[in-house]
């Protein structure tokens, strides 16, 4: 009878230990404007949970949504340029 534990060690990869890699940190840094914009939108939405949104609240939420969309567009364009080169779509 074969011991299954010995075979399992070959299949299972060791879990990452410690801090994130440089590539993961670079990816987080590239996405930081989008993360910040999403946090700002969430803050604006949370402020209106327990009350009827005022005109100022609606404006704040609209502005935050536009920031999120702008950050997503810039991130997508940046990743398209790095993936396909600067001459894509021109």
C-alpha positions in Angstrom: 0.0 0.0 0.0 1.4 3.4 -1.0 1.6 6.3 1.5 -0.5 9.1 0.1 1.2 11.8 2.2 4.5 11.4 0.3 2.6 11.9 -3.0 0.7 14.9 -1.7 3.8 16.9 -1.0 4.7 16.7 -4.7 1.3 18.0 -5.8 0.7 20.8 -3.3 2.8 23.9 -3.7 4.2 25.6 -0.6 2.1 28.6 0.5 3.8 32.0 0.2 5.5 33.1 3.3 6.1 36.7 4.4 5.7 39.8 2.3 4.4 40.3 -1.2 6.7 40.1 -4.1 7.9 43.1 -6.1 5.5 42.3 -8.9 2.6 42.3 -6.6 3.6 45.6 -5.0 4.0 47.1 -8.5 0.5 46.0 -9.4 -1.0 47.4 -6.3 0.9 50.7 -6.9 -0.4 50.9 -10.5 -4.0 50.3 -9.2 -3.7 52.8 -6.3 -5.6 55.7 -8.0 -8.5 53.4 -8.7 -8.5 52.0 -5.2 -8.5 55.5 -3.8 -11.3 56.6 -6.1 -13.4 53.6 -5.1 -12.8 54.3 -1.4 -13.9 57.9 -1.9 -17.1 56.7 -3.6 -17.8 54.2 -0.8 -17.3 57.0 1.8 -19.8 59.2 -0.1 -22.3 56.4 -0.3 -21.9 55.4 3.4 -22.6 59.0 4.5 -26.1 58.8 2.9 -27.1 55.4 4.4 -29.1 56.8 7.3 -30.6 59.9 5.7 -32.2 61.1 2.5 -29.4 62.3 0.3 -29.2 66.1 -0.1 -28.3 67.9 -3.3 -24.7 68.2 -2.0 -24.6 64.4 -1.3 -25.8 63.6 -4.8 -23.2 65.8 -6.2 -20.5 64.2 -4.1 -21.6 60.7 -5.2 -21.7 61.8 -8.9 -18.2 63.3 -8.6 -16.8 60.2 -6.9 -18.4 57.9 -9.6 -16.8 60.0 -12.3 -13.4 59.7 -10.5 -13.8 55.9 -10.4 -14.7 55.8 -14.1 -11.7 58.0 -15.0 -9.3 55.9 -12.9 -10.6 52.7 -14.5 -10.2 54.2 -18.0 -6.7 55.3 -17.3 -5.7 52.0 -15.8 -7.2 50.1 -18.8 -5.5 52.4 -21.3 -2.2 52.0 -19.4 -2.4 48.2 -19.4 -3.4 48.2 -23.1 -0.3 50.3 -24.0 2.0 48.0 -22.0 0.4 44.8 -23.5 0.2 45.9 -27.1 2.6 48.8 -27.5 2.0 52.5 -27.9 0.7 52.4 -31.5 -2.6 50.5 -30.8 -5.8 52.1 -31.9 -4.0 55.0 -33.6 
